[in-house]
Every structure is written in C-alpha cells, then in structure tokens.
Amino acid sequence: MSRGRVLYLCGQAPWLRNGGALLRNYWMIDALAKRYAVDLVVADEPGPIPPAFAALVGDYAAFPRDAAQRRGLRRVARAAVPGESMLTAGWTNAALREHVANRLGSLPYAAIQIDLPMLRALPRRDGIPIVYNAHNCESALLARRARQEPPLVAAVLAVDALRVRRQERALIARAALVTSCAEADLGDFECFAPDVRAKAAIVPNGVDVGAYLHVRGIAPPERTVLVSGSMDWRPNVLGLRWFLREALGRLRARVPDVVVRVAGRMQPELVAELVRYPNVVAVPNPEAMEPQLAGATVVAAPIVASSGTRLRILEAWAAGRPVVTTTAGALGLDHVPGAELAVCDDAVAFADELAALLASPQRRAALVSPAAERVRAYDWPRVAGALLAAYERIVNDGSVRRIRTVRGDLALSVS
C-alpha cells in the first residue's frame, strides 16, 4: 500500500542501465516503488519507457539539456555563475524547473530525491524532506582526478572541486537524508560538512546477484581479460589509459596470446584509439554485461581516481570472475585485500597479477569463492531494505524543514 509520493530528480534515463549512476537510480526507484508512488523527472531526451520500468513510475517527464550549454565556452561561462560549477552547469533548463515547481505545488509529496546535477531544480522555499542521493563525494573525486591530469586541466578541476564542495555542503545542509554509497564517502563529506552523519544512511551501490548466477556455471575461456565500465566517463578513461600504456606491454610479454576486451559505453573516438593497441578488442555499448563476463577469464578494474564504489567489481563478484584492481578501485567496498580482490597500484605488479591468474585456475578460485560470499551483502533486495528503512525515518518524522535562501546560496532553517 502506497503511503505517499516521491518526486525523483535525476540526470539520465535510469531504465537504460548502461552506467553506474543509471543502475543506482534504477534500483532505487524499484525499491521506492514498493512503498511509494514515484514521479520521475530527468534531464534527458524523451523516449519510450520499457513496460517493466513504466510500471514502477507514475508521472514521467524528460527535459533534454541544451547541447551548447554542455560544452565549450558556454559551459565555462555557466559554471562561473555564483553557486554553479562545471559539474552541474547546464543540466536543468527553465522548462524542467517550472515542471518541478508545478508538481510540488499541486501534489503532496512525502520526499524529493535528487542527484547533485539537478540542484537548480529544487525550490528555494519548501517544506518537503529532501533526500540527497550521493553517488560520490564529487568534490573529493574532482580533487583526486586533478592529480592525474596535465597542469592546465588539473587547475580547472581543482577550482571546480571547490565550487562543487560548496554545492555539496549546501545540499547536505538542506537534506533531511543523505544516502551515501560508502563509509569512505562520509569521511570525505565530513571534511566540510561535519554534521553529515546525523542525517546519513549508507545505501551502497548494489548488484542483482540473481541475474549473474548463470554466468558462474559457464567455464571461462583461456587468457581473456575484461575491462568493463562506462568508458565515456573521464575517470574510467584515465584508468584505462594507465593500464594500456603502463601495464599492457608487461602483460603481453608474460602472456603473448592474451586478449583484452574493453566493453562499455564509449564514443567512436575511443574505439579508434583502442584498435591501435595489439591484443585489444573494443566492445562498444554492449546491450548487457553478462555475456561479456561469461567470456572473461579475469576482470581488470584499473582505477586511478575514485569515490563511491565500483559496480563493475560487484558484477564480476556476482558472475564468479576474479578481479584485479587498484587501491582506488577498491575504495568503499568491504573487502580483505588478497581475499576477494587482488589489489595492485604498480603497473608491473598489476600486469603480473593478471598473468598469474590467467595461468592458474586454483588462484582464480581462491578469489572467486570469498567474493561470492561477500557480494551477497550488495544484493539489491538487501540494499533496498536499507533505503526504505532510511525513508521511514524521515517520512514519519513530525518535524518540518523550512528552506530559505541567503544571498543566492542554499541554507537550512528549522521551524
């Protein structure tokens, strides 16, 4: 029985399920729909919704972003506006904001759930509890990315990290609930929002374990390494290039006939770049990741800057495929290094660990068995329980949160 409505604001259409943020939003909506009526607003191209997902949502509205606002000088100019950032500039337009205001003015919502890029869609003054869906500590991620980039890009990211930090601090102040992916993210938030734990709940990224069980029964091929992920996301591309430039040569020297498959959402420019590397096969925009995992002996997750948790590792755990990653890749996941994950930050060690796993079924099994147990804690039905329990606390709380605006910044007052 539904006990209220939730207005869900996110950047991209969740039913596409071809990226980490989309998957998190998809499963969160799936969980909330069991108890609430969910109205969805996205800053994406309108399009047909698969029937199974349409059954989860009530009202749905899509407002595509202005392409000119998403790149080049226009994006920089938008980011320079007080209260804006490169991360959030251009996501919401006037039509989207008007639609949200109309919905809030006409229906009694129990909560508004929001991703950071949709920040400008929030009303300036409102009494509805706000749930900040923190996919990452975005300012910390930007700062870590800056350390991996050339000086000019690093300087731009460092400045934007400060702008995003102000946005995160303001949204945390407004929020009745912050759903954080991991304990490590809360530690990052505490650096500038010391009271975040008082309103936070750990709602980790999860995986539909049952959807991958059949892959465990498929014998893996020999000498095939899978690198998966959203390869149109800059942090993932940085890690992929580190692997290709620093580790692939060593891996080929140890395993000359190795095949490295790079699978995920990617642009044609990256496909053209990948084909220049020997032993590398590009698999752009696969419809599903299960067949890619079934065709992998080992999964490599070369991450050089991160926040949140890596869904690709959870998928590999669920599918019974061993994983080699970095300290950054393992960030946020409950694990014992060397038990569920092989963790190597040096490129030579990374390549050597992959080679050793390719050569030894016993070594692979030693990682797969504890990982299969660990991933049960990340099964989406269990994660959904944590989300709904957190919602119950704010929806049933009798206090009313009033929002006011101070000099164009968002602030919180309680009355």
N, C-alpha and C positions, 0 to 999 in steps of 0.2 A: 504494500500500500504506500503510495507516494505521500510524503508529509510536507511537500513544498517544492519550490522550483529553484534551480541553479542556473545562473547565466554564466556561460563558459566562453571565455575570450582567448583565442589562440591564433598564432600567425598563419599556419598552413593547415590544409585539409587533413585531419587525422586519419581518415579511412585509407589514405594512400599507403601508410605504414612502411614507407621506404626510407626512414631516418629515425634517429634516436628520439628526437623531440616528438615526432609524429606518433611513434609507438607508445611513448609515455602518455600522451594525451588520449590516444585511442583507448588504452586500457583504463585510464582514469574515468573517462566518460562511461565506459562499460560498467565500471564499479558503481559510479554515482547513479546511473540509470536504474539500478536495482532498488533504489530507495527514494529517488527524486526525479522530477521532470527536468530534463536538461535542455536548455535552449542554447544553441551554438552560434557564435559569430566568429568568422575567420577573415583574415586579410589575405585572401587568395582568390584565384579565378573561380567563378561559379561553375559548377559542373554536376553531372548526375551522381547521386549518392548510392552506393551499393545497398540493396534492400536490407541486409543484416544490420548495417550501421544506421540506416534511416529509422529502423525500429527503436534505436536507442535514444534518439533525439526528438524533441518536439519541434519548435521553430528553428529554422536554419537560415542563415544569411551570410553571403560572401561578398566582400568588397575588395576587388583587386587593387593592389598598390600601383601608383603611377611609376612606370618603369624609369622615367627620367629622375625621379626622386631617390632611386635606389643606388645610383652610381655617380661617379664623377664629381664635378664641382657642385652640382645641386645637392648631393648628399652631404658634402662637406659643409655647405652653407647652412643646410637644415640642422646639422649637428652642432653648429656654433650658436644656435639659439639657446638662451638660458634654459636649463632644465632638460635639454636634449643631449643626445650622444650619437655617434656613428652606429652604434648597435640598434638604437630604436628609431632613428630618423626615417621618415617616410613610410612607416608601417601602417599608420591609421590615417584615413582621409576624413573629410568633413561628413561625407555620407555615412560612413561607419559610425562615427561619433554620434551623429544625430539618431541613427537607428538604435544605438545602445541607450541613449537618453530616453527615447520613446518607450522602449521596452521597460526600462526601470520606472518610468512614470505611469505605466499602465498595468503592471503586474506586481504582485507581492513576492519578491524573490527572497529565499532563505539565505542565499550567499551569492557572491560573484567570485568565480575562479579566474585567475588571469596570469598569463605569461608576461614577462617583463617587456618585450617589444610592444605590447598592447597598452602600455601605461597611459598614453594620452586618451584612451577611450574611457577611462574612469571618470565618473562625475566628480566635480570639485567639492560638492557637498552631498553627503549621502549617509543614511543610517544603516545600510545593509552590510553585514560582515563581509570582508574581503579575504579571499584565500590566495596567497601568492604562491604559485606553482614554480618553485625554484629548481629549474633543470640543472643549473650550475650556480656557483658563485661567479657570476660573469665578470666582475671586475678583477677577481683573482686570476681567472683564466686569461683575460687580456694581458695582465701583467706578466704571466708566465709565457704567453705567446711572444711578447715583446722581446724576451731574452733569446728567442730563436730566429728573429728576423734581422735583415740588414738595418743599419743605423737609422735611416730616414723612416722606414716603416715602423721600426721599434719606437721611435719618438712619437709618432702619431698614435700608436696603440697605447703607449704609456699615458698620454694626455687623455685619451678616451677612457682608459681604465679609471681615472679619477672622476670623470663625468658619470660613468656608469655606477661607480661606488656611491655617488650622491643619489642617483636614482634608486639604487637598491636600498640604501638607508631610508629614503623617504617612503618607499613601498612597504618595507618591513614595519616602519612606524605606523602606517595606515592599517596594516593587515591585522585581522583577528587570528589568522593562522598562516604559518609558513610551512609548506610541505617541502622539506629538504630531501635530496636524494641520499645523502650520506652524512655521517658524523663529521667527516673531514670538511665538508662544505659549511657546516655550522661553525666549525673552528675559524674558517675564513670570514664568515659573516660577523663573528664576534669581534673581529679586529676593528670594525667601525659601527656595529650595532650590538652593543654589549648585552642588551636585554632580549636578544632574538630567541634564546632557549625557552623563555617564558611562554612563547606563543608558537613554538616549532613542534613539528612531528616528523620523524623520519619515515618517509614513504619512498622506499628505494625504487629505482628502475627495476623492472621485472621481466620475466620471460614466460611465455606459455609453454611450460615444460612438456605438456602432453603432445603438443604439435611436433616435437622433435624426437619423441621416443622411438619412432620407427627408424630414424637415422642411425641410432645406436646399433641396430641389428644389421646394418649394411657394412660389409667388410670394406675398409678404406683402400684406395689404390696405393701403390708404392710411390714414394718420392714426390708427393704433391703438397705444396704449401699454399694455404688460402690466406689472403689478406682481404678482409671484408670491411665494410663501413660506408658511411656517406662521404664519398670522395669529392663532393663539391663543397665540403666544409673545410676551411683553411687549416685548422689544427690537424685534421686527418691527413691532408695532403703533405703537410710538413713532416709528419711521421713516416709516411710512405716514401717520401724522397730521401729521408735519412736512411731508411732500410735499403733502398735501391742503390744509393750512392756509396754507402759505407759498409753494408753487410752482404749484399747480393754476391759480389765478387768472391768473397771468402766462402760463402755457401756453395757457389758453383765449383770452386776448387775442391771442396770436400765431397760434393755430390754432383758430378758433372751433368747428369741427366735429370736434375731436379726440374720440376715445373712449378712456377709461381703464378697462381691465378689471383688477379686483383678484381674483386667483384663488389659492385655497389653503385650508387647513384653517382654519375660522373659526366662531365662535359666532353665534347669531341676533342677539345684541345688536350685533355689529359690522356685520352685514348691514344692520340697520336704520339704523345710523349712516351707512353708505356711500351709501345711496339718497338721502340728503338733499343730496348733492353733485351739481351738474349735470355731465353728461358722464361720470359714473362708473357702471360696471356691476359688480355683485358676482357672483362665480362661486364660491360656497361649496363646499368639499370636492369638487373635481373628481376623477374616477376616475383620470385621467392628465394629465400636464402637456404631453405632446407636442401635442395639439390646441390647447391654449392658446398655445403658442409658434408653432404654424403660423398662428394668427390674429393674430399681433402684428407690427407694423412695427418697433417698438423695445421693448426691455425696460428698465424703470426699477428700480433697486435702491436705494431711499432708506434708508440705514442710518445711524443716529446713534450707535450703541454696538455694538461687536463684539469677538469673539475667534474663534479658529478660522478657517474660510473659508466663503464663501457658496456653497452648492450651486446656488442659483438662477442665479448668474453662470456656473458651469460648464455648466449645462443650456442657457443661452442661447448660449454659445460653441459647444457641440456642435450646436445647432439652426441655427446660422448667423444669429443675430439680434444686432444691435448692442446694447451695454449702456451706460447712463449710471448711474453710481453716485457714491458719496462716498469720501473717504479711508478712512473706517471700513469701508465696504463692500468696498473693495479690499484690506483688511488680510489678510495671509497668502498672497495669490495672487502667483505670479510673473507680472509684467506690466510693461509700459512705459506709463506714463500717456500717453494720447493715441494709443497704438498699438492695443492690444487693448481698452482701456476708455477711455471719456470720464469723467473724474473731476472732479466739481464739488461743493464744500462749501457754496457760497452758493445759496440757493433760487432767486434770479433767474437765476444762471448755469446752474443745473440745468435750469430750465424752458426757457431759451434754447437750450441744447444739444439737448434733446429736440425742440424746434421745428425746429432746423436739420437734424437727422437725418430727421425726418418729411418735410421738404421736398426732401431730396437723396439719391437713390439712390447717387450716387457717394460721398457722405460715409459712408453706411452701409456700402458695400462696402469702404471703406478701413479700417474697424474689423473687419469680419467676416473678412477674409482672414487677417490675422495671428492673430486669435483662434482660427481653425480649426486653425492650426498649433500654437498654444500648448496647446490643450485635449488634444492627443494625450498629453502628459505626465501628464494626470489621468485617462486611461482606466483603468477599474477593473482590467483584467488586468495592467496595468503596476504599479498601486498594490498589487495582491495580491502581486506578487513581492517588494516591499519588506517587506510584513508577514510573509510566510513566511520570508524571509531573517533577519529580526529574531528570529522564533520559534526558528529553528535555533540561534541563538547561545545562547539561554537553556536550551533543552531539552537540548542536547548539552553544556552546561557541567557539569562534575563537581561544582562547589561546591553545598553545601546551605544554604539560607537558613532560619534558625530565627526564629520570631516570638515576641516576648514582650510582655507588657502592663505598662506602667509607669503607675501612678496613673490607670488608666482611659484613658490615651492609647495610641495605637499606636506602637510603636518597633521598630527593627530591630537584631538582633544576628546575627553570623555565626559559625557553629561548624562 
